[in-house]
């Protein structure tokens, strides 16, 4: 059975509101995988992991293959290594290690979504607010070493 990345029920509305489609021209991201990867990096930046409680039915869990096809498998592995300090966690032959990587990724994404929820509260235009968050973070880190450049998740405008 294929491994799937789950989204917490209490973040489902936020995730759906961030997707750009015909029904939501205010959306910021092209795919749910982009949102979750961005949220995981955002959660790591804020050093905030949050276990998932109730799993959302919509959007439904996303196949790990989708993340790999978009290049996010590197992010998933990086988060796992930095969290566990164990390079063995990226073993392709250890199912337990893969489950642990996915759990770490999901928890950072859930924490990142919570932080985003807090920072987007009251905002009408999510894209403008996210650009401000990224711009602010870029200015803060331009003088310091940075681990993640979150601007790569933004669509070309």
N, C-alpha and C positions, 0 to 999 in steps of 0.2 A: 504493500500500500504506500502510495506517495505521501511524503511528509508535507504538511500544510502549515502555513503561518496564520495564526489566529489573531483576531482583533477583539478587544474587550467590548462588551455590550454598551458600557457607559461612554465609549468613545466612537461608537458606530455613526452617530449623527454628524460628529465633527469630520470624520473620515469622508463620509458621503458629501458633505458640504465643501470639501477641499478638491473634489474631483471635477475637472472641466469636461462638460459634455453639453449636448443640445438642451438639456433641462436646467443646466447650471452654468451660465456664462461667467459667473463670478469665481468659478473654480480655479485652482492654481496648478494642479498636477494632472498629468495625462493618464496615469494609471494608479490603482490602489497600491501596487508594489512601490511606486515612486514615493507615495505618501508615507508608507510604513518605513521605507529605508531612510527617508528624511527624518522621520520621527525618532528612529533608533539612533541616528547620529546626533540629533538634538538632545535626546535623553542622555547619551554618553557625554556630550558637551557639558550638560548640567549635573553629571554624575548621579543620575536618578533612574533607578530600575524599579519597576512596579509590577508585582505579579498580577496575572490576569485572573479575574474572579469569574464572572459569567461571560461566556463566549458569544459573540454576535452571530446571528444567523445571516444577517445582511449588513455589510458585505460579507459574503461567505469566506471561509478560510481560503487562502491563496496558496497554490502549489509552490513548493520551494523551487521547482524548475523555472517558474516565472521570474523569480528573483535572480537565479543563476543566469538566465538568458539576458537579463538587463545588466549583468555585471555586478550585482549586489552580493554575490557569494563572497567576494573579497571583503566587503564590509562585515558580513556575518562572521567570517573567520577572524578578522581583526578584532572585533568586539570580544569574541570568545577568548582569544589569546591574551588581550589586555586585561580581561576580567579574571581569568584563571591563572595567568602567568605560566601556563602549561602548553608548550607547542604541540604536544600530542593530541590536543583537542581538535586539531584540524585534520586528523587522520580520516581518510576516505573509506577506511575499512572497519571502522568502529562505529556501530549503530548507536551505542550509548553516547559517544562523543558528539555525533550528529544531533541527537535529541537535546543534549546539553547546549550546543551552539544555538539551536533554534529557540530554546527556552530563554537564553541570555538575550538573543535578538528581540524576541517578543516582549520581554520585560523592559528592555531599553526603549523599544518603540512605544509601549504603553506609557512609560514614564515621560517620554518625549511628547506624546499626544496630550498628556495631562498638563505639561508645561505650556504647550501650544494653546490648549484650551484656556488656560489662565491669561496668556498674553493676547489672545484674540478676542476675549470677552468684550462685548460692546462694539466691536469693529464691524463696519458695514462692508468694507472692501478688504477681504483676506489677503489678496495679492499685495496690496499696498503695505499692509501691516507686516507681512512676512518679509517683504523687501526691506522695510525699516529694521526689523529684527536682525536680518542678515547684515545689513549695512552697519548697524550698531556693533555687532559682533566682529565684523571685519575691521572696523576702526579700533576696537579694543585690542584685537590680536595682531594688528599690523606692526605693533611695536614688540610683540612677544611671539614666541614660537607657538604654532597652532597644529593641532592634530587632524582636524577635519575642516574641509572647505565646503560648507553647506550650500554655497551658491551653485554648485554643479547640478543640484536637483531642480533648479528653476528652468522653465522652458525658455527658449530663445524668443525674445520679444522683438 
